[in-house]
């Protein structure tokens, strides 16, 4: 009887109450400071936690294009090279919505080597940004999946479109 209930709950009832994941696209912006690999993090506008630039898919842009557009708008990434053709991977986080509800969001993460930054960008007065080593960056982000993607990132083995 208990096994039947668990099956019924897991197969029918629980999916009704779970909200489907929505998709965002993000950029793992990196550079080399001398020989040291650094990763760019920005603060979120609402909670001030450390995150990567990310946003909703944009009409007329592919996934990489959207990730790069978000890197410009949220962090002032002006020029890049060695942009990843494929996502490094994905992670999930819970986005807090205005009425107190949360929505699971799946984020596809694309790498982009930063060549030039601009101090005057659309969200410059709403966010802080800082370069970290991958270990420092992973220690500052909250999402376990993002932590692991940052720690595993190696630009030498990332599929690139130069």
JOWO-V98281 format. One record per residue. N is the residue number from 0. RES is the residue in one small letter. PHI is phi as a letter, one per 40 degrees, with the letter a starting at -180 (999 if undefined). PSI is psi in whole degrees, 0 to 359 (* if undefined). NEAR is the number of other ideal C-beta (glycine too) atoms within 12 Angstrom. Layout:
N | RES | PHI | PSI | NEAR
N | RES | PHI | PSI | NEAR
//
This chain:
0 | x | 999 | 312 | 7
1 | x | c | 321 | 8
2 | x | c | 321 | 9
3 | x | c | 319 | 11
4 | x | c | 314 | 13
5 | x | c | 318 | 13
6 | x | c | 313 | 13
7 | x | c | 314 | 15
8 | x | c | 310 | 16
9 | x | c | 325 | 15
10 | x | c | 333 | 12
11 | x | b | 309 | 14
12 | x | c | 308 | 13
13 | x | d | 315 | 14
14 | x | c | 333 | 12
15 | x | c | 324 | 12
16 | x | c | 349 | 10
17 | x | c | 132 | 14
18 | x | c | 140 | 16
19 | x | c | 152 | 13
20 | x | c | 143 | 19
21 | x | b | 166 | 22
22 | x | b | 135 | 26
23 | x | b | 161 | 35
24 | x | b | 139 | 35
25 | x | b | 161 | 47
26 | x | b | 128 | 43
27 | x | c | 94 | 54
28 | x | c | 134 | 48
29 | x | a | 164 | 41
30 | x | a | 170 | 29
31 | x | b | 125 | 18
32 | x | b | 97 | 14
33 | x | g | 235 | 8
34 | x | c | 357 | 8
35 | x | c | 126 | 15
36 | x | c | 132 | 29
37 | x | b | 148 | 27
38 | x | b | 139 | 46
39 | x | c | 127 | 42
40 | x | b | 152 | 40
41 | x | b | 163 | 40
42 | x | c | 146 | 24
43 | x | c | 154 | 27
44 | x | c | 327 | 20
45 | x | c | 310 | 13
46 | x | b | 345 | 14
47 | x | g | 9 | 15
48 | x | c | 159 | 20
49 | x | c | 130 | 30
50 | x | a | 177 | 43
51 | x | b | 155 | 49
52 | x | c | 130 | 41
53 | x | a | 160 | 41
54 | x | a | 180 | 35
55 | x | c | 152 | 23
56 | x | d | 145 | 24
57 | x | b | 135 | 21
58 | x | c | 132 | 9
59 | x | g | 357 | 8
60 | x | b | 142 | 18
61 | x | c | 181 | 20
62 | x | c | 314 | 30
63 | x | c | 317 | 32
64 | x | c | 320 | 23
65 | x | c | 315 | 32
66 | x | c | 318 | 42
67 | x | c | 323 | 36
68 | x | c | 318 | 32
69 | x | c | 322 | 40
70 | x | c | 323 | 46
71 | x | c | 306 | 32
72 | x | c | 321 | 27
73 | x | c | 339 | 35
74 | x | b | 353 | 42
75 | x | g | 22 | 29
76 | x | c | 111 | 37
77 | x | c | 322 | 21
78 | x | a | 136 | 19
79 | x | b | 166 | 34
80 | x | a | 172 | 22
81 | x | f | 54 | 25
82 | x | c | 131 | 34
83 | x | c | 132 | 35
84 | x | c | 324 | 18
85 | x | b | 157 | 19
86 | x | c | 143 | 30
87 | x | c | 333 | 38
88 | x | i | 193 | 27
89 | x | b | 161 | 27
90 | x | a | 164 | 33
91 | x | b | 141 | 25
92 | x | a | 164 | 30
93 | x | c | 115 | 20
94 | x | c | 125 | 26
95 | x | c | 123 | 17
96 | x | c | 168 | 14
97 | x | d | 324 | 9
98 | x | c | 14 | 7
99 | x | g | 354 | 8
100 | x | c | 160 | 11
101 | x | b | 154 | 17
102 | x | b | 126 | 22
103 | x | c | 132 | 23
104 | x | b | 128 | 30
105 | x | c | 132 | 27
106 | x | b | 124 | 39
107 | x | c | 129 | 36
108 | x | b | 125 | 44
109 | x | b | 141 | 43
110 | x | c | 149 | 44
111 | x | a | 120 | 46
112 | x | c | 124 | 32
113 | x | c | 129 | 34
114 | x | b | 320 | 19
115 | x | a | 137 | 18
116 | x | b | 156 | 24
117 | x | b | 134 | 19
118 | x | c | 337 | 12
119 | x | b | 97 | 11
120 | x | b | 164 | 24
121 | x | d | 320 | 20
122 | x | b | 26 | 24
123 | x | d | 325 | 19
124 | x | c | 0 | 13
125 | x | b | 349 | 18
126 | x | b | 157 | 29
127 | x | b | 152 | 22
128 | x | b | 152 | 31
129 | x | a | 145 | 20
130 | x | c | 136 | 26
131 | x | b | 157 | 28
132 | x | c | 159 | 25
133 | x | d | 320 | 30
134 | x | c | 317 | 18
135 | x | c | 317 | 21
136 | x | c | 314 | 33
137 | x | c | 326 | 27
138 | x | c | 339 | 17
139 | x | c | 335 | 28
140 | x | c | 151 | 35
141 | x | c | 329 | 22
142 | x | c | 120 | 33
143 | x | d | 320 | 14
144 | x | c | 321 | 26
145 | x | c | 318 | 38
146 | x | d | 311 | 28
147 | x | c | 320 | 19
148 | x | c | 320 | 34
149 | x | c | 315 | 38
150 | x | c | 326 | 24
151 | x | c | 348 | 22
152 | x | c | 129 | 33
153 | x | b | 107 | 19
154 | x | c | 340 | 27
155 | x | c | 335 | 13
156 | x | b | 9 | 11
157 | x | c | 132 | 27
158 | x | c | 125 | 19
159 | x | b | 156 | 22
160 | x | b | 96 | 19
161 | x | c | * | 15
//
